[in-house]
Amino acid sequence: MIAVLWISLFIVAYTFVGYGFLLYFIIKAKRAAKGKPILPVVADDELPTCTLVVAAYNESHFIAEKIKNSLALQYPAGKLKYVFVTDGSSDNTPEIIAQFPEITLLHRPERAGKIAAVHRAMEYVDTETVVFTDANTFLNPEAIVRICRHYSDRTVGAVAGEKRVHIDTNADASAAGEGFYWKYESTLKKWDSELYSVVGAAGELFSVRRDLYQDVPADTVLDDFMISMFIAEQGYHIIYEPDAYAVETASENVAEELKRKIRIAAGGIQSILRLKSLLFSFKYPILSFQYVSHRVLRWTVTPFFLILAFVINMALVINGTTWFYTALFAAQVLFYCLAFLGFVMEKRQIRIKALFIPYYFCVMNYAVLAGIIRYFTKKQSSVWEKAQRKM
């Protein structure tokens, strides 16, 4: 039992902390041997042509500001196009967009999901590159330039921007937890990129070469992840560009964030089943190592090992054990008590930020378990059910 306990603790620790430490030391060694990577300097006339694609479903609260933000993006004149898809929208989102002749508007009344909208938009993309961004996120002015400069390197097939969660001084558990999570994710992505490749892009902001883009199956849940990983599967790098960022508000509350996380977890299982070639790839061993360490463990076994570690540790204490395992069990109990206290405080709208991290951690792992159950017990729709976000 003790061996199983230590294996469980090792996998949990490696998934959430150890991989980050390992990456850090690998990158330090790589920089010592080869120096820091040099960012490309590209003249305006050498930047590729680009299309900004936005899929917007009932985004009347955000769309006017999104259009203003999009049209203000810095890029050489005549090299940037805009395609907005509003399929299925029943509010006035299409009417607002139609006021701007610079934007190609695609709209039909039927709602078929985000990936169907993206597929339709790509039929109108004739530029060298395409940038995807969500309708409720706002980009920094230099974002497109920062992204597209990387395409001067022919080994780069996609570029992932940074997601930033706006957190005010009165942040609740959903905002503080989500903000901390994305800061940590951003650090891992930066190191992943420097080692070999980012392991999948987030839909808030990412870009691909038009000639490498492949349609993903219509029932795909994590379309952004799959689109970018299909490119990595072809042997191209996905570069992380932290100076191109998308800002959005946090989920309205933890319940809304949980809804989003469960869907992502179900999509994670689907993605793993469809990217089996990358699980143990002899052709791209570094990418395979990154993929398993950064994504697969989180989306599959790690939450089960969390439970197993707790149960075995409890059994050891009940049956009599050394002070070390008793202290270890006490530490686990304390952590989960803090998480529960965070849950209670959030319900009462009492903000104690120190409790938000253990609470969000537990929510995140519960979402993985719920997502796995959802994927294997009922069909997961590809039509995105949006989490409500703070205004």
N, C-alpha and C positions, 0 to 999 in steps of 0.2 A: 504493500500500500504506500509506503514511504516513497518508493521509486516513482510510482504513478503520480503522487503529489508533486514531486519535484519536476517531473516532465510537464505536468499541467502548468505549474508556476513558470517554468522556463518559456513555454510557448506563449503564455499571456504576456510575460515581461518582454519577450523578444518582439511580439507583435506591436505593442504600444510604446515601448521605450528602446529596446535593444537594437532594433533595426535602425533607428535614428542614430544611436551612438555608433553603430558599425559603419553607417554611411559617413558620419562625420570624420572618423579616423581614416577611412579609405580616401576621402576627398583631401584630407590634410596630407596624406602620403602622396597622392597624385599631384597635388600642387607643389610639394617639395621636389618632386622629380621633374615635372614639366612646366611649372609655373601656373599662374592663374589664367583661365581662358580669356582671350581677347575678344571683346565685343566687336561685331562687324561695323564698319563705317561705310555707309552707302549714300552716294549722291542722289538727289531727288530724281534725276533723269534715269537712274538705274533701278529705282524701286519698281516692283512689279505692279501691274494693274490689279485692282482689287474690287470685290463686291461685298458690301455689308448686308448680311441676311438677318432679318428679325422676324421671328414667328410670334405673333401677338394674338392672344385669345381673350377677348373681353378685358382689355387693358385701358379703358377710358380714363382711369385715374392717373395713369403714368404716361400715356402715349404722347401727349403734347410735349412733355418735358423730354421724353426719349427722342422725339424728332429733333427738337432744338439741340440736344446733346449730340446727336448723330451728324447733323449738318454742320456743326461747329468743329468736327474732328479735323485735325491738320493732316493734309495729304496733298501731293502735287496736283495741280489743276488738271482735270480731265482724266485722272487715273482712278478715281473712286466712284463707284456706283452704289445704289441703294435698292434693295428689294425687301418689301415688307409683305408678309402673308398673314391674313386675318381670317382664315377659313373657320366657319362656325360661329364667329363672333355675333352676338345678338344685341350688343350695345352700339354706341356710335363710334367705336374705334375705326372702322373703315372710312367713315365720313370725315373724320379728323385727318387721317392720312391723305385722303384724296385731295385735300387743299394744297398739297405740296407737289408740284409737277416734277421736281427733281427725283421723286421716289416712285419706283415701279410698284404699284399696289396690286396684289393678287388676292381676290376674295371670291368665295362661293359659300352658300349658306350651310352646306353639309360640314359637320365636324368629323374629321377622320384621325385626329391626333397630331401631335407635333411633328413626328417623323414623316408623316404623309405631307405635311406642309413644307418641310425642309426638302423633301424629294421634288415637290412641285417647283419650289423656288430655284433649285439647282438647274432646272431646265432653262432658266432665263439667265444663268450665269455664264458669261463668255470671257471672263477675265482670267488672268493667270492664277490668282489666289482668291480665296473667299474667307471672310471673317464672320463667325456666328456669334450672336449676342442675344441675351434675353431682353424682353421688352421692359422689364421692371428694374433693369440695371443701367448704370450710367458710367460711361468711360472717361478716362482722363484724356485731354485733348491730343496728346502725342501717342495714344495707344496703337493706332493702326501703323504709324511709322515705326514704332518700336518693334511691333510684331513682324512686319514685312521685311525689315532689314535682314532678318535671319535667312530669308530665302535666297540670298546671294550664295549660300552654301547648298550645293545640290544634294547633300546627304540629309538635309532637313526636309521632312515631309509635312510636318505640322508644328504649330506653335501654340502653347497654352498660356493664356494670360492669368493674372492673379485675381482671385475673388476676395473682396474685402467686405466685411459686414459692419455696417454703421452701428456704433454702440454709443448711446448717450450716457450721461452721468447717472441716470436712474435705471440702468439696464437690469432687466429681470433675468431669470434663469435661462430662458431660451436665447436671449441676446448675448449674455456673458459666455454661456457654454458654446454657442455656435461661433462666436468671435474667437474664443480661445482655440477651438478645434481648427478653424481655418488658418489661424496664424501658424499652428503646428504643421498643418498640411502644406502650407506654403514653403516652410523650411525644408520639409522632406522633398517636395517637388523640385526645389532649387538644387538640392544635392543629387536627386535622381537624374536631373537633366545634365548636371556636370559629370556624373559617372558615365551615363550612356543615354538614357531616354526617360522622359516623364512617362509614368504608367497611366495613360488615359488623361483626357482633358475634361474640364467641367464646362457645362453649357453656358455659363454666364459670359465667358469670353474665350473663344479658341478659333484657330485658323488652320486651313489645310491648302495644299496645292490643288488646283482644280483638276489637273490631269491624274491625280492620285485618288480622288474622291470615289468611293464606292457606295451605292445605295445599300442600306442595311435592311434586313427583313422588316416587313410592315408591323410586326408585333413586337419589335424591339422596345424595351423599356428604357434602357440607358443609351439613347441614340448617340449622344455626344461622346461617351466613353467608347462605344463600339466603332464609330466613324474614325476616331483617332487611332484606336488599337488596330484596326484593319490596315492602317498605313504603317504602323510599327511592325506589323506582321510581314510587311513587304520588305523590311530591312531598313526603313528610313527612321531617322531620329525625330522624337517629339521634344522640342526645346521649350524650356520654361522661361517666360519673360516677365519678371516681377514689375518692371517699369511700365507695363501695359496692364491696367487693372480695371475691374468692374466693381462698382460699389452698389450694394443693395441693403435694404433694411433687414433686420432679423425676422424670423417667423413670429407671428402674433403672440404665440405662447408655446409652451412645451408640447401641448396636445397637437398643435399644428405642425411643429417640428417632427414629432413622432410619426405623424401621418406621412410626411415626406421621407423620413428615414426608412420606414417599413417598405415603401415603394422602391427606394434605392437598393435596399437589401435584397428584395425579390429580383430586381433587375441585375444585381450582382451575381446571383446564382445563375440566372439566364446567360449572362455574359461569360461566366466560367465554362458553362457547358458548350458555348459556341466558340470559345477560344482555347479549346483543349490543346491545340498545337503549341501553345506558349507555356503550358504547365511545366513541361520538362523538355525544353527545346535545346537540342545539340547545335542547331544552326545559329541561334541567338541566345547563348547561355546567360549572358549578363542580364538581358531583358527578362528572361525567364526567372532568374533569381530575384529581380526587382518586383516582377509581377506577383510572384508567390508571397514574398515578404511584405509588400505594401498593400496588396489587395486581397489575394486569395485567403490568407489566414484570417483576416478581419471578417470576411464575408462567409466563412464556413465554420471552422472548428474552434476558434478562440473563445467565443461565448460559452460553448459547451465545456471547455476546459476551465473557465472561470467557475462554473457551477461544480464541476468535478473536484476542483481544488478545495472549495469550501466544504463539500460533503465529506471528502476523505479526511481533511483536517479536523472536522468536527468528530468523526468516528475515532480518530486517534486520541483526541482529548477525552472522549467518553470512556474509552477503553484504558485510559491511563497512559501518559506519555511524558516526555521530558519537558522541562520548562520552556525550551525553545519553541516547540510546536504549540504549546499552550499560548505563548506570547504571539506566535504567528497567527493563530486562530483569533486571538483578541484583536489583533490589528485588522483582520478581515472584517470582524463584526463591527469594529469602530467605523471602518470605511463605509459599510453599508448603512450603518445608523446615521452617519453624516449625510449620505445620499437621501435617506428617508426624511431626515430633518429638512433637507433642501426642498423635497417635494412638499412637505407641510408648509414651509415658509413661502413657497411659490404660490400655493393655493390661497394663502392669506395675504399675498402681495407684500410680504416682508422681505426686503432685499438684503441678504447677507452673502456677498460674492464668494466667500470662502467655501460655501456649501454648494455653489452652482456646479463646480467642476465634477465632484463625485456624483452628483445627481445627473448631470448630462452624460457622464460616462456610463452610468447604469441604463439610462434611457437609450443610448446608442447601442448597447449590447442587447438590450431587450428587443430593440427594433430589428436587429439581425435575426434573432430567433423567430420573431413574428413574421419577418419577411421570408425566411426559409419555409415556414409552415404555409404561408400564403401561396408561395410559388408552387409547392408540391400538392396542395389540397384544392386550389381553385385557380382558374385562369386569371392571370394578371393583365389587366387592360393596358394597352399602349397609349390610351388617351389619358393625358396627364391631368390628375386632379390637383389643382394648385393649392399649396399651403398659403393660408392668409398671412400677409406680412404687415408689419407695422407701417403706418403711413407717416 
